[in-house]
């Protein structure tokens, strides 16, 4: 009885680290299959050209159809990807001091790693170091099954760990130039994302400020994203008010610097030639709080700021 000829497998996927004769040829005779040599790394492929296929078939007595020096077989090693989420979880497992609260682990210069799909422990983390103050960490990753290539069998894993914190985030997206209010933000009690600069934690701190660029919902409210909306400009005339139990005083003044809503700036009382510090209420009013101590102005400041307003009406009462 004449046996059936084998057929070439033009493409095959293997799961082990060894290439077998049956990975190249189908329909082999019983007992003919055998290992040929090491396979490619997980996720990688090797190609076997026609001349090598003919030599292998001749060596192992494989009679295959359509023998040709132009034939080609591609063998790919099955794999799974160890991505950022995998390594972030691995880092957390190796740092029990992080606790169970939410954290953000940002990996630097990270490249995904291909491993065998059935490997239960594909990598081992060693020499884990974490600076709790800066958040910076480093560790050495070793392959559980070394490939023999020292450039692939281990590498440094670095990044930053951010513990959860309470801060303000945007309640919805805002375009550049928006003046924000309390309704535009909300408190996130356990924000764990990366915070590149000072973040705000109180709604009152940002009320009336302007967004310098578009922001998205859920992102932290950062000082680099905002600037104070100027209500009062340097040199602007303004009413100075002072209120205390049973006392209400007003005076005419001129701003010595720019100020936004709620911001404290210096202002010259043109009646007394004294400089006081007060809070910007609106574009024409400064409120001076009890306990604020006025200081004398120098002659140059007085001449520069009062010259354009010599005919302006003077306040009924001066703040001294």
C-alpha positions in Angstrom: 0.0 0.0 0.0 1.5 3.3 -1.1 1.6 5.9 1.7 0.2 9.4 1.2 2.7 12.2 0.5 3.1 14.9 3.1 2.1 18.6 2.5 4.0 21.7 3.3 2.6 24.0 6.0 3.2 27.4 4.6 2.4 29.0 8.0 2.1 27.5 11.5 1.8 28.7 15.1 3.6 26.8 17.8 3.1 27.1 21.5 6.3 25.5 22.8 9.9 26.6 22.4 10.8 23.7 20.1 10.1 23.3 16.3 9.0 19.9 15.3 8.9 18.2 11.9 5.1 18.3 12.0 5.2 22.1 12.3 6.7 22.1 8.7 4.8 19.2 7.2 1.3 17.8 7.6 0.2 14.2 7.0 3.4 12.7 8.2 3.6 8.9 8.6 3.0 7.5 12.1 6.1 7.8 14.2 7.8 10.2 11.8 7.4 13.3 13.8 10.4 14.5 15.8 11.9 17.7 17.3 14.1 19.7 14.9 15.5 22.5 17.1 14.7 25.6 19.1 11.8 27.8 18.0 11.6 31.6 17.9 11.0 33.8 20.9 7.4 34.3 21.9 5.7 36.6 19.4 8.6 36.2 16.9 8.7 34.2 13.6 11.3 32.3 11.6 11.2 31.4 7.9 12.4 28.2 6.5 13.4 28.5 2.8 13.0 25.9 0.0 16.6 24.6 0.1 16.4 24.0 3.8 13.0 22.4 3.5 14.4 20.0 0.9 17.3 19.1 3.1 15.1 18.5 6.1 12.7 16.3 4.1 15.6 14.3 2.7 17.2 13.8 6.1 14.0 12.5 7.7 12.5 10.7 4.7 9.6 13.0 4.1 8.0 12.6 0.7 6.1 15.9 0.2 4.1 17.3 -2.6 5.1 20.2 -4.8 8.8 20.1 -3.7 10.4 23.3 -4.8 13.5 25.4 -3.9 11.2 28.4 -4.0 8.9 27.1 -1.2 8.7 28.9 2.1 7.4 28.0 5.5 6.8 30.5 8.3 6.7 29.4 12.0 5.4 31.9 14.6 5.6 31.4 18.3 2.4 32.1 20.1 2.6 34.8 22.8 0.8 37.1 25.1 1.6 40.7 25.8 2.7 42.0 29.2 1.5 45.6 29.1 1.7 48.6 31.4 -1.3 47.4 33.4 0.4 44.1 34.1 3.7 45.6 35.3 1.9 48.3 37.3 0.0 45.5 39.1 3.3 43.7 39.6 4.9 46.7 41.2 2.0 47.1 43.6 2.2 43.5 44.6 5.9 44.1 45.5 5.2 47.3 47.5 2.8 46.3 50.3 3.4 49.6 52.0 1.1 51.2 49.3 -1.9 49.7 51.1 -5.2 49.1 49.5 -6.1 52.6 48.5 -6.1 53.9 44.9 -2.7 54.8 43.4 -1.5 55.7 40.0 1.7 54.0 38.7 3.2 55.7 35.6 5.9 53.8 33.9 8.7 55.6 32.1 10.2 54.5 28.7 8.1 51.4 28.8 8.0 48.8 26.0 5.5 45.9 26.1 7.0 42.4 26.6 6.1 39.2 24.7 6.0 36.0 26.7 4.7 32.5 26.2 0.9 32.3 26.7 1.0 29.4 29.1 3.8 30.7 31.3 2.3 31.2 34.8 5.2 33.3 36.1 6.8 34.9 33.0 8.8 37.6 34.9 10.2 38.2 38.3 10.6 41.7 39.9 13.8 42.3 41.9 15.6 45.1 43.7 12.4 47.2 44.0 13.2 50.7 45.4 10.6 53.4 46.1 11.1 57.0 47.3 7.8 57.8 49.0 8.5 61.6 49.0 9.1 61.9 45.3 7.1 58.9 44.2 10.0 57.6 42.1 10.6 53.9 41.9 12.9 51.4 40.1 13.1 47.7 39.8 14.9 45.0 37.8 12.7 42.7 35.6 14.0 39.2 34.9 12.4 36.7 32.5 11.1 33.6 34.2 12.3 31.5 31.2 15.6 33.1 30.0 16.0 33.2 26.3 19.8 33.4 26.4 19.8 36.9 25.0 21.1 39.2 27.9 19.6 42.2 26.2 16.1 40.6 26.4 16.3 38.6 29.6 16.4 41.5 32.0 15.7 45.3 32.0 15.2 48.2 34.4 11.6 49.2 35.1 11.2 52.8 36.4 8.4 55.2 37.0 6.5 57.3 39.5 3.8 56.2 42.0 1.1 58.7 42.9 -0.9 58.0 46.0 -4.6 59.1 46.1 -5.3 62.5 47.3 -8.3 64.9 47.7 -8.4 67.7 45.2 -10.5 69.7 42.8 -11.3 68.3 39.3 -13.3 69.8 36.5 -17.0 68.8 36.5 -17.2 69.2 32.7 -15.1 70.3 29.8 -14.3 74.0 29.4 -12.9 75.9 26.5 -9.9 78.3 26.8 -10.9 81.7 28.2 -13.7 80.4 30.4 -14.1 82.1 33.7 -14.7 79.3 36.2 -17.0 79.2 39.2 -17.8 76.6 41.9 -20.3 74.9 39.5 -17.5 74.1 37.1 -15.5 72.0 39.6 -16.1 69.2 42.1 -14.1 67.4 44.8 -12.5 64.1 44.0 -11.8 62.4 47.3 -9.4 59.9 45.9 -7.7 61.2 42.8 -4.7 59.1 41.9 -3.5 60.5 38.6 -0.3 62.3 37.8 -0.2 65.9 39.0 2.6 67.9 37.3 2.2 71.1 39.3 0.3 72.6 42.3 -3.3 71.4 42.4 -6.2 73.2 44.0 -8.2 71.6 46.8 -10.7 74.3 47.7 -13.4 75.8 45.4 -12.9 79.3 46.9 -9.3 79.4 45.6 -10.3 79.3 42.0 -13.6 81.2 41.8 -13.4 83.8 39.1 -10.2 82.6 37.6 -9.8 82.0 33.8 -8.8 78.8 32.1 -5.8 79.3 29.8 -6.5 76.3 27.6 -9.2 73.8 27.0 -9.7 71.3 29.9 -11.6 68.0 30.1 -14.0 66.6 32.7 -12.2 64.8 35.6 -8.8 66.4 35.1 -7.3 68.1 38.1 -7.5 71.9 38.5 -3.9 73.0 38.3 -2.3 76.4 38.8 -0.6 76.1 35.4 -4.1 75.9 33.8 -5.5 79.1 35.3 -4.7 82.8 35.6 -6.4 85.3 37.8 -9.1 87.3 35.8 -8.0 90.9 36.3 -10.9 93.1 37.5 -8.8 96.0 38.6 -5.8 97.3 36.8 -2.9 99.2 38.1 -3.7 102.9 38.2 -7.5 102.4 38.1 -9.6 104.6 40.5 -11.4 102.6 43.1 -13.5 103.1 46.2 -11.9 101.9 49.4 -14.3 100.5 52.0 -13.7 99.6 55.6 -16.4 97.9 57.6 -16.4 96.9 61.3 -19.2 96.6 63.8 -20.9 100.0 64.0 -18.4 101.6 61.5 -18.4 102.0 57.7 -15.8 104.2 56.1 -15.1 104.9 52.4 -12.3 106.7 50.6 -11.1 107.3 47.1 -8.1 105.4 46.0 -6.0 104.3 43.1 -4.7 100.7 42.6 -1.0 100.2 42.7 -1.1 96.8 41.0 -3.4 94.5 39.0 -5.9 92.3 40.9 -8.5 89.7 40.4 -11.7 88.9 42.3 -10.8 88.1 45.9 -7.1 88.9 45.4 -5.3 91.2 47.9 -3.5 94.2 46.3 -2.1 97.5 47.5 -4.0 100.7 46.9 -3.2 104.4 47.5 -5.7 106.4 49.6 -5.5 109.7 47.7 -6.9 111.6 50.6 -4.4 110.5 53.2 -1.5 109.6 50.8 -1.3 106.3 52.7 -1.0 102.8 51.1 -3.3 100.1 52.3 -3.8 96.5 51.4 -7.3 95.3 50.5 -9.3 92.6 48.8 -10.7 93.2 45.3 -14.5 93.1 45.5 -15.2 94.2 41.9 -13.8 96.4 39.2 -14.3 99.5 41.3 -14.1 98.5 45.0 -11.4 97.4 47.4 -12.3 96.1 50.9 -9.8 96.7 53.7 -10.1 94.4 56.6 -9.7 95.2 60.3 -6.1 95.0 61.4 -4.7 96.2 58.1 -1.9 98.7 58.8 -1.5 101.6 56.3 2.0 102.8 55.3 3.1 106.2 54.0 3.6 106.5 50.2 6.6 108.1 48.7 6.4 111.3 46.7 6.9 109.7 43.3 4.1 107.3 43.8 1.8 110.0 45.0 2.5 112.3 42.0 2.3 109.5 39.4 -1.0 108.1 40.5 -2.9 111.3 41.6 -1.9 113.5 38.7 -4.6 112.2 36.3 -7.3 112.5 39.0 -6.7 115.9 40.6 -10.2 117.0 39.9 -11.8 113.7 41.1 -14.1 114.0 44.1 -12.5 113.2 47.4 -13.8 110.7 49.9 -16.0 111.7 52.8 -13.7 109.9 55.2 -10.1 108.8 55.0 -8.6 105.6 56.1 -5.8 106.1 58.5 
